[in-house]
């Protein structure tokens, strides 16, 4: 695989906020040339191992690295193998039907459902069920999340009554960044301590007053423990985006989240600024520490 002619007129992208060196770029080019028979994901995993681009728990940053490689390819810095077709099983898993007995109507007071617990999704069968419920009953459906993520079922003695997902945050979010008041350098260094509540679903046959805010409050405590255990990072701030044309965010307000503004409507993947105002959402934050802004500034 020949090397492309590098585009020297465009600044190199950074990896997770950090500039890369010429030596690192040469190594990446060598990997892409030497292992051209590998998939893009396999190349990214190889580079993470050699460059020690790892999470605090020792796992490689493969998802972020693959996206970084594709930016380099856009700049004609490297040549990557053609993208392989996605496996059909991902679609099949996402839309797997849920058995009818799980849709028994639940109409009760919050006290009658106690104890309400969160169960982390860990097994293949649990993942299949979680994806199925979210695909069928969440207006955004199921999508493979970007970067690190954890998923939960909300459960009571009545069975599963809801689903939650926490994942890597938006790289830039103006309303959030203004509320924190951090510099670009601080954001690059501390963004890993922010996590996003990227899916929240109370199943449509469950009608229980105050259940949503109760589940959010319980999840805010649980995810701190689990994120630290699973990824080796302590979260200091939660974020979420609410489609204000569909929802008012009442359950987030009741769970003491803070409304800090609106997005531009572009979305994570609008790199060429073509979708301003297309689907603006309200930005809600939940501090997990009383000095979270100081910690996000200073990293302590």
HELIX and SHEET records of a PDB file:
HELIX    1   1 UNK A   22  UNK A   34  1                                  13    
HELIX    2   2 UNK A   40  UNK A   51  1                                  12    
HELIX    3   3 UNK A   62  UNK A   74  1                                  13    
HELIX    4   4 UNK A   88  UNK A   94  1                                   7    
HELIX    5   5 UNK A  100  UNK A  103  5                                   4    
HELIX    6   6 UNK A  110  UNK A  113  1                                   4    
HELIX    7   7 UNK A  124  UNK A  137  1                                  14    
HELIX    8   8 UNK A  174  UNK A  180  1                                   7    
HELIX    9   9 UNK A  184  UNK A  190  1                                   7    
HELIX   10  10 UNK A  191  UNK A  193  5                                   3    
HELIX   11  11 UNK A  211  UNK A  231  1                                  21    
HELIX   12  12 UNK A  250  UNK A  254  1                                   5    
HELIX   13  13 UNK A  292  UNK A  298  1                                   7    
SHEET    1   A 2 UNK A 106  UNK A 107  0                                        
SHEET    2   A 2 UNK A 206  UNK A 207  1                                        
SHEET    1   B 7 UNK A 117  UNK A 120  0                                        
SHEET    2   B 7 UNK A 149  UNK A 156 -1                                        
SHEET    3   B 7 UNK A 159  UNK A 168 -1                                        
SHEET    4   B 7 UNK A 194  UNK A 202 -1                                        
SHEET    5   B 7 UNK A 237  UNK A 242  1                                        
SHEET    6   B 7 UNK A 282  UNK A 287 -1                                        
SHEET    7   B 7 UNK A 258  UNK A 262 -1                                        
END                                                                             
